[in-house]
Amino acid sequence: MTFSIVARSADGESWGVAVASRFLAVGAAVPAAVAGVGALATQASANVAYKGLALAHLDDGATASVALQRLLEEDDGRDHRQVGIVDVDGNAASHTGHACLDWAGGVTGEGYAIQGNVLTGGEVVEAMESAWLDSSPEAPLAQRLLEALTAGDAAGGDARGRQSAALLVVEEEAGYGGLDDIAVDLRVDDHPEPIVELARLLALNELYLTASTAEEQVPVTPDLAAELEELATALGHRDFLAWVGAENYEMRVADDASWIDVRVLEIIRDTEAYR
């Protein structure tokens, strides 16, 4: 009923899962990941207990294949399960129980596990693998995962249709304000085109919830500071930093307003109040 990809980035710094299904809120059931530990997807007749169990095994030093073996040994419903795991080192393992509904299967490679069930055919998994291998290893993991998911959907996806999709990526200190490890946690719970909507949300996530790089930071000169303050007050805000908070650009402007992200500056200069 679901197709997914679990992967580690080429630089070994992030882990993630992308999943889509004709199932309500698939992101609530399938994906799990912990930075510096690994990631997994549990689906088909999903055993959501796998998420905590597998991550605990991985955290204890088990490889993906060993963690998978332990999960299956302890589960009488293993024949109905499907699961993909990638560990801290990028080792991958995937399982499709023989009782899963057709078409069901998966593939693994260095740093990725791809699996699906109730698919239009094996071409879905093949398309996902090709998209993953063809994507740039230097690209953000979230983008690579989304490209693979999109390719699987274009190849037929879930034989029953579309409903939900999700994207989860973890990396140490990559979360909001650098205070947690959740780089991306996006869910489309019920939508006629969930993967298209997921792509839209990822673009917004990148703008609002991803910290600016040094190359994106424009120093705020005294003249620019005066312009920004004038804009903020014209829009009814106490000052520029109050505007930043109201517009949710905290990850794109320095706490002391010493720099501003180039894209935010472009957005400001496109506003009617600025002109």
Number of C-alpha atoms within 10 A of each C-alpha: 23 27 30 33 33 33 34 28 22 17 9 13 15 28 32 32 34 31 30 34 31 23 18 17 19 22 25 13 16 25 27 26 28 23 21 19 22 30 33 33 32 25 29 23 19 17 20 16 11 22 21 13 15 27 23 16 19 25 17 11 14 18 22 26 19 14 24 25 14 14 20 17 10 9 12 10 14 21 15 17 22 27 32 31 35 35 32 24 16 23 20 28 28 24 24 22 18 14 15 21 17 16 16 24 24 24 19 21 15 14 21 29 28 33 32 35 30 21 28 19 19 20 15 28 30 19 21 29 25 13 20 23 14 12 16 13 13 10 11 13 26 25 18 22 29 25 20 28 32 22 22 28 24 12 19 18 31 25 18 15 17 21 21 26 32 27 28 24 31 29 21 16 14 20 19 17 12 14 10 14 19 21 26 23 17 18 24 23 18 16 17 13 14 21 27 15 15 22 18 11 16 21 12 12 15 15 18 18 21 20 22 19 9 9 8 15 19 16 15 17 12 10 8 11 16 13 13 22 18 16 22 21 14 13 14 10 16 12 16 20 20 15 20 20 12 11 10 14 20 20 21 25 24 19 12 7 16 14 18 21 24 17 15 19 15 10 11 16 14 11 10 8 12 15 8
